[in-house]
Amino acid sequence: MTQIPIAEPVAEAPGADEAVRADLAKAFERAVTGIPPMLFVVPDGFHELPLQPDPAQRAAAAEAFARELYPNGDEELWRTNAPAFAAMGEMTAATGVAYAAMGVFDNERGGVATANLTIAATASEHTDPETAALAIREVLVRDEFNDSRWLNLPCGPAVSRITVTKFPLDPALTAGAEAELVQGQIQVFIPFPTGPFMAIVTLGTYNMEVWTEVSEMAAVMVQTIEFPTAGEEPAISG
């Protein structure tokens, strides 16, 4: 995975225009499994989670993540939080995720909102991206709780799924009051045009007050995805 510096947090949740201007290109290439390269632009305000397989590298990356997430913190704060971020990265990588990042934004209510971004690639038997996208959409539309849509991206056909899920909280954690946690999530399934793989982009948040901004970020980000072939110069630069 190409390592590229992460931008500092922005003062407020970025909209579509800011996401387009973010000068961050990410790529992952798994030579062992043969997954072709995939490039994409990360919206400003996101910090890459440490997914390195080597424990020492992951620990070092976790400390760097803590420094980026808390730029005004001190050594004690960074040191004590780094192990948790390393564990988070290890668990995330174990699920087959190739890239993960956390976005931190001002929710314009005097607080902070977060969003989680992951990108995974799974094997697919398709030989034609459009046929693969049609098959995915056929499965997704069968679930009445899915808001599934066909997308014509610059990189090819894709299918999105939008869900809003409510999780009841244990009354013991809410002083006996009934409460629930709401998560909004956008997933985009993109068949690789360069090989038999499916990219799965997931962006979600538990801070529904910034759901509109998160939706805009997802819409802009998937427009930046590229699948360069061997010897091809990518249009996105980092």
C-alpha positions as CSV (number, residue, x, y, z in Angstrom):
1,M,0.0,0.0,0.0
2,T,1.4,3.4,-0.9
3,Q,1.9,5.6,2.1
4,I,0.8,9.2,1.6
5,P,0.6,11.9,4.2
6,I,-2.8,12.5,5.8
7,A,-4.3,16.0,5.9
8,E,-5.0,17.8,9.2
9,P,-8.7,17.8,10.4
10,V,-10.8,20.5,8.8
11,A,-12.9,22.9,10.8
12,E,-16.2,21.6,9.5
13,A,-17.6,18.7,7.6
14,P,-16.4,19.0,4.0
15,G,-18.9,19.3,1.2
16,A,-18.7,18.0,-2.3
17,D,-16.4,20.7,-3.6
18,E,-13.9,20.3,-0.8
19,A,-13.8,16.6,-1.3
20,V,-12.9,17.0,-5.0
21,R,-10.0,19.4,-4.1
22,A,-8.5,17.0,-1.5
23,D,-5.1,16.2,-2.8
24,L,-4.9,12.6,-1.4
25,A,-4.5,9.6,-3.6
26,K,-4.6,6.1,-2.2
27,A,-3.7,2.8,-3.8
28,F,-3.6,-0.8,-2.8
29,E,-2.1,-3.7,-4.7
30,R,-2.0,-7.2,-3.3
31,A,0.7,-8.9,-5.4
32,V,0.2,-12.2,-3.5
33,T,-3.5,-12.4,-4.2
34,G,-3.3,-10.7,-7.6
35,I,-5.7,-7.9,-6.9
36,P,-5.1,-5.2,-9.5
37,P,-4.4,-1.6,-8.4
38,M,-7.2,0.7,-7.4
39,L,-6.8,4.5,-6.9
40,F,-9.1,6.8,-5.1
41,V,-9.2,10.3,-3.5
42,V,-9.9,10.5,0.2
43,P,-12.1,13.5,1.4
44,D,-10.3,16.0,3.6
45,G,-10.5,15.3,7.3
46,F,-9.9,11.6,7.2
47,H,-7.1,9.7,8.9
48,E,-5.8,6.3,7.7
49,L,-6.1,3.5,10.3
50,P,-3.1,1.3,10.8
51,L,-3.7,-2.0,8.9
52,Q,0.0,-3.1,8.6
53,P,0.3,-6.9,9.1
54,D,3.6,-6.5,11.0
55,P,2.9,-5.7,14.7
56,A,5.9,-3.3,15.0
57,Q,4.9,-1.4,11.9
58,R,1.3,-1.3,13.0
59,A,2.2,0.0,16.4
60,A,4.3,2.8,14.8
61,A,1.5,3.7,12.4
62,A,-1.0,3.7,15.3
63,E,1.1,6.3,17.2
64,A,1.3,8.4,14.0
65,F,-2.5,8.0,13.7
66,A,-2.9,9.3,17.3
67,R,-0.8,12.3,16.6
68,E,-2.8,13.1,13.4
69,L,-6.1,12.6,15.2
70,Y,-5.1,14.8,18.2
71,P,-2.7,17.4,16.7
72,N,-3.0,19.5,19.8
73,G,-2.4,16.6,22.2
74,D,0.7,15.7,24.1
75,E,3.0,12.7,24.4
76,E,1.0,11.1,27.1
77,L,-2.2,11.3,25.2
78,W,-0.6,9.9,22.0
79,R,1.1,7.1,23.9
80,T,-1.9,5.9,25.8
81,N,-4.3,6.0,22.8
82,A,-2.0,4.3,20.2
83,P,-2.5,0.7,21.5
84,A,-6.3,1.1,21.0
85,F,-5.8,2.3,17.5
86,A,-3.4,-0.5,16.7
87,A,-6.0,-3.1,18.0
88,M,-8.7,-1.4,15.9
89,G,-6.6,-1.7,12.8
90,E,-5.8,-5.3,13.5
91,M,-9.4,-6.2,13.9
92,T,-10.4,-4.2,10.8
93,A,-7.7,-5.8,8.6
94,A,-8.9,-9.3,9.8
95,T,-12.2,-8.7,8.1
96,G,-10.6,-8.4,4.7
97,V,-10.5,-4.6,4.6
98,A,-7.6,-3.2,2.5
99,Y,-8.0,0.4,3.5
100,A,-9.7,2.1,6.5
101,A,-9.9,5.7,7.7
102,M,-11.7,7.7,10.3
103,G,-13.0,11.2,9.6
104,V,-13.4,13.8,12.3
105,F,-15.5,16.9,11.8
106,D,-17.2,19.8,13.5
107,N,-20.9,18.9,13.7
108,E,-21.8,22.7,13.9
109,R,-23.5,22.0,17.2
110,G,-20.5,22.6,19.4
111,G,-19.4,19.0,19.2
112,V,-17.5,16.5,17.0
113,A,-18.9,14.0,14.5
114,T,-17.0,11.0,13.1
115,A,-17.4,8.9,10.0
116,N,-15.7,5.6,9.2
117,L,-14.5,4.6,5.7
118,T,-13.4,1.2,4.6
119,I,-12.5,-0.3,1.2
120,A,-12.4,-4.0,0.6
121,A,-11.9,-6.2,-2.4
122,T,-13.3,-9.7,-2.8
123,A,-13.0,-12.3,-5.5
124,S,-15.6,-12.4,-8.2
125,E,-16.1,-14.7,-11.2
126,H,-17.3,-11.9,-13.5
127,T,-15.8,-11.3,-16.9
128,D,-18.0,-8.3,-17.6
129,P,-18.4,-5.4,-15.0
130,E,-21.9,-4.5,-16.1
131,T,-23.1,-8.1,-15.8
132,A,-21.6,-8.3,-12.3
133,A,-23.2,-5.0,-11.3
134,L,-26.6,-6.1,-12.5
135,A,-26.3,-9.3,-10.5
136,I,-25.4,-7.4,-7.3
137,R,-28.3,-5.0,-7.8
138,E,-30.7,-7.9,-8.3
139,V,-29.7,-9.3,-4.9
140,L,-29.9,-5.9,-3.1
141,V,-33.3,-4.9,-4.4
142,R,-34.8,-8.0,-2.8
143,D,-34.3,-6.5,0.6
144,E,-37.0,-3.9,1.3
145,F,-34.7,-2.1,3.8
146,N,-32.1,-1.4,1.1
147,D,-32.2,1.8,-0.9
148,S,-30.3,0.4,-3.9
149,R,-29.4,2.5,-6.9
150,W,-27.5,2.0,-10.2
151,L,-24.5,4.2,-10.7
152,N,-22.6,5.0,-13.8
153,L,-19.2,6.0,-12.5
154,P,-16.2,7.2,-14.6
155,C,-14.5,3.9,-13.8
156,G,-17.6,1.9,-14.9
157,P,-20.9,0.6,-13.6
158,A,-21.6,0.2,-9.8
159,V,-24.4,-0.3,-7.4
160,S,-25.0,1.6,-4.1
161,R,-26.9,0.5,-1.0
162,I,-28.0,3.0,1.6
163,T,-29.2,1.8,5.0
164,V,-30.2,3.4,8.3
165,T,-30.1,1.0,11.2
166,K,-31.3,1.5,14.8
167,F,-29.6,-0.3,17.7
168,P,-31.5,-0.3,21.0
169,L,-29.2,0.5,23.9
170,D,-29.0,-1.4,27.2
171,P,-31.2,0.5,29.8
172,A,-28.4,-0.1,32.3
173,L,-26.2,2.3,30.2
174,T,-28.9,4.9,30.0
175,A,-30.1,5.1,33.6
176,G,-33.2,3.1,32.7
177,A,-34.3,5.3,29.9
178,E,-35.1,3.8,26.5
179,A,-32.6,5.0,23.9
180,E,-31.2,3.9,20.6
181,L,-28.1,4.4,18.5
182,V,-28.7,5.2,14.8
183,Q,-26.2,4.4,12.1
184,G,-26.4,5.6,8.5
185,Q,-24.3,3.7,6.0
186,I,-23.6,3.9,2.3
187,Q,-22.0,1.0,0.5
188,V,-20.9,1.0,-3.2
189,F,-20.1,-2.2,-5.0
190,I,-17.8,-1.7,-8.0
191,P,-16.7,-4.5,-10.2
192,F,-13.1,-4.3,-11.2
193,P,-12.8,-3.8,-15.0
194,T,-9.2,-5.1,-14.8
195,G,-9.8,-8.4,-13.1
196,P,-12.3,-10.8,-11.4
197,F,-12.7,-8.7,-8.2
198,M,-15.4,-6.6,-6.6
199,A,-14.5,-3.4,-4.6
200,I,-16.7,-2.6,-1.7
201,V,-16.6,1.0,-0.5
202,T,-18.4,1.6,2.9
203,L,-18.9,5.0,4.5
204,G,-20.9,5.3,7.7
205,T,-21.6,7.4,10.7
206,Y,-23.4,7.3,14.0
207,N,-23.7,11.1,13.9
208,M,-26.8,11.5,11.8
209,E,-26.7,15.3,12.1
210,V,-24.0,15.2,9.5
211,W,-25.6,12.5,7.3
212,T,-26.1,14.9,4.4
213,E,-22.4,15.8,4.4
214,V,-21.4,12.2,4.7
215,S,-23.6,11.3,1.8
216,E,-22.1,14.0,-0.3
217,M,-18.6,12.9,0.5
218,A,-19.4,9.3,-0.5
219,A,-20.9,10.5,-3.8
220,V,-17.9,12.6,-4.7
221,M,-15.3,10.0,-3.6
222,V,-16.6,7.1,-5.7
223,Q,-16.4,9.5,-8.7
224,T,-12.6,9.6,-8.2
225,I,-12.0,5.8,-8.3
226,E,-9.7,4.5,-11.0
227,F,-8.4,1.1,-12.0
228,P,-5.2,1.7,-13.9
229,T,-3.8,-1.0,-16.1
230,A,-0.1,-2.0,-16.3
231,G,1.9,0.8,-17.7
232,E,-0.9,3.3,-17.5
233,E,-0.3,6.6,-15.8
234,P,-3.0,7.3,-13.2
235,A,-4.8,10.6,-13.5
236,I,-4.9,11.0,-9.7
237,S,-1.6,12.1,-8.1
238,G,-0.7,12.1,-4.4
